Every structure is written in structure tokens, then in C-alpha cells.
Amino acid sequence: MAVTVETLEKLERKITLTLPVAVIQAEVSSRLKRLASTVKMDGFRPGKVPMNVVAQRYGYSVQYEVMNDKVGEAFASAANEAKLRVAGQPRITEKEASPTGEMSFDAVFEVYPEVKIADLSGAEVEKLSAEVTDAAIDKTLEILRKQRRTFSQRPQDGAAQDGDRVTVDFEGKIDGEVFSGGKAEGFQFIVGDGQMLKEFEEATRGMKSGESKTFPLAFPADYHGKDVAGKTADFMVTVHKIEEAHLPEVNAALAKSLGIDDATVEGLRADIRKNLEREVKFRLLARNKQSVMEALVGKAELECPNSAVQAEVERMIEGARADLKQRGVKDADKAPIPVDIFRPQAERRVRLGLVVAELVQSQDLQAKPEQVKAHIEELSASYEKPADVVRWYYSDNTRLGEVQAIVLENNVTDYVLSKAKVTVKPVSFDELMGQS
């Protein structure tokens, strides 16, 4: 029998499903018989519980299960016959019983939209480019040296300066009261590294061991500690110890300690350059991919299925709750989270996903096995044992699927860039890496 699909509004559709009552009853009876052969009840031996007792105890739940299963099967069959791409779960409502021995249900649901992508030659995309300079290599070398620095105590009359590690006691008060987190003893930090607020570092800089100082400190309005954000505290700090830093020389010994095969200064710089170029490539891909996706969505015309958006909102809320729980927030699973703050982003994600899927399908941009292999090998190259990392990716379908998704997005990015009006914008290494 042909399936009649009624269009309600935009992407919303309705199908009427019919099920013979006899089929429902036969399945319920069959399941109850199977249940009776294994069920355990007080006063009866296993498998010997009378059918009327089993039906009385479990009849309603079995009936409910059968109805769900049969209606679900009928809906899937009807949607398949009508060649519908169903978005989300249908809303099923039972109609009045038919005198012909049939049960009728209305299934209201959404379908995925038709996606129309305009000529991409009219899309404008700004493509970033960046190079790894000698200055970037020098800065990375300094970071590596700082990571391996050692400290020795300054003379008693030596004043604290940038790069020194100081050991202090401090106490901060607001309106004469010590606040939470405002007091510590034997606390260590490195002057000039930005670990402490600017006023705290400025107060400590120039002090000598054994000295104390009081000073005001204004907490920023956006400070992470909400109890003190935007307030001014009176601090007293006492310096107990000052240690000056000693950075290793840039030489063959440093290269060897870092595990560089060519344990020379030239080999060390070449290895840093290779790693930085790999990082720059991945960052450029991410930034340019974002620009491409914005341009692609701008050239697409489609209705967004509400059911898919709502499902995405729920996933985002679950993610937010998981994040709160990880941060130690009490009762994170019950925390009130406004749904509306996620809706615009959820709609954008759904819209982008549909547009990308359409382009992948129409232009055959699926991730090829050789592309996935090449990407994994590139990701693994920076590790000490690349072959182990490659096996790690291929040993788990979830990890492999994540790489396939990245490669697919890269294919889409390359395709759009090949069609669009591209403007290349050079950016500095520091800007790309988010450094000042």
C-alpha cells in the first residue's frame, strides 16, 4: 500500500500508521509465554508460574514494549517506502480505535531539508599565511632553556629581579579582614613570569631577603575570584629567599639532552623549525577552515530542522554540565543552564553540518584511506615513537573516526578555496600562535 505523506509546515510531515490489533495481541501473548518460562515469583517453581499470574503482573509493561516496537517498525517501514530522510524522532499519538480491528497512529516528524549551494566562485575567503622565522626559533629556544633552568641562592644583599625565584609569606586584607586565598607562607613564584598580578610583582621586584613591604592591590573586575573581583586589598609581603636563575647554554649538550639525533646547535634549530612548521600548518588549517566554513554557509540556502537543533542543544548542555562537574561544581547535573544561550550556536552547527554533508556527497569529498593514513603519520611524526602512535590511532574506531572527520573537513576546505575568490593575508608567527 502506498504511504500518504502530509506536509504540515516547512519540514514537518505527518504519516498515519495502522496496525492490526490481532498482530499486537499475538506478539504480546508470545512474549508473555517466553517470560513465563523464566520468571521467578514467590510461591512458584521457576517456569511454573501460571500464565494468568504472569499476565497480571507483566501484561501492561509487555503491551507497552510491543506497541513501541511495532509502531517503530511501522514508521521505519513507511518512511523507507516514502524515501524520506527523517530528522530526529517522530511524535506518535494514538487515534481512536477502528471498528475494523485496527489501531491507528499519527506520526509527526521533520525531514532533512534540500540544501542548495550557490556558485562558490562568488564566495570571498580571507586565507591566512605565516612563516617560521629565525626570531620564532630563538623564542622557542628561550622557552626550552627556561624549562631546564636551575636556581642558586642570591647573596643576602641581592635584590629580587625578573627571572628570580622568590619564596615569600603574604597576607591580603579587604576592609581589614583576610579573604579566602589571600594568605600563604613559603610561597614560591618567579618574578616577571606573570604568575602573580602586576602590582604584586612590582612590589616584590627590588626587595631583599628578610624585607617586608605593604602595598595596595586592585583586583581586576574580571578576576576569576568573584569574591575579590573589582576590589582593592591591602597586602603585606615578606621575602625569605631569593634565587637567581641559570639557563643552560645553547650548545651540543642542550641538543643532546633534548634527544635531537643531530646533537649540534644547527641540528637543534633545524628540529625546532620542523616542529614549528608543523604547528603553523595545523593552526593555519584551523583558522582558514573556519573562514571557509563561514563563506560556505553564506552561500547555502536551507531550512534548519528544529528537532536536529534541539538535539544539538541538549548535547551542548550535557557538555556544559560535564565541564562544571570536572571543575568541581557541586550538583552540576542540577545546575540551571539557560537553553537559549546555546540555540544560536546549535543552529549554526546543524546548518553547517548539513551544508558540508551536501558538498561532500555532491563532489565526492569523502576522506580517502590514503589521506587518513598520511594525516595520522603527520600527527605522529613529532612523537618519540611514531609507529606506536600510528597503531594507537588505528586500534580505536572512535579515534580513527575523529581523524577521518578532520580529513573530510580539510577536503571541503581545499575544494572551496579552489573555487572561491581568495585573498591571502600574511600574519606574523606570534599573532598566529596567540603570543604578544
Secondary structure, 3 states (H helix, E strand, C coil): CCCCEEEEECCEEEEEEEEEHHHHHHHHHHHHHHHHCCCCCCCCCCCCCCHHHHHHHHHHHHHHHHHHHHHHHHHHHHHHHCCCCEEEEEEEEECCCCCCCEEEEEEEEEECCCCEECCHHHCEEEEEECCCCHHHHHHHHHHHHHHCCEEEECCCCCECCCCCEEEEEEEEEECCEEEEEEEEEEEEEECCCCCCCHHHHHHHCCCECCCEEEEEEECCCCCCCCCCCCCEEEEEEEEEEEEEEECCCCCHHHHHHCCCCCCCHHHHHHHHHHHHHHHHHHHHHHHHHHHHHHHHHHCEECCCCHHHHHHHHHHHHHHHHHHHHHCCCCCHHHCCCCHHHCHHHHHHHHHHHHHHHHHHHHHCCCCCHHHHHHHHHHHHCCCCCHHHHHHHHHCCHHHHHHHHHHHHHHHHHHHHHHHCEEEEEECCHHHHHCCC
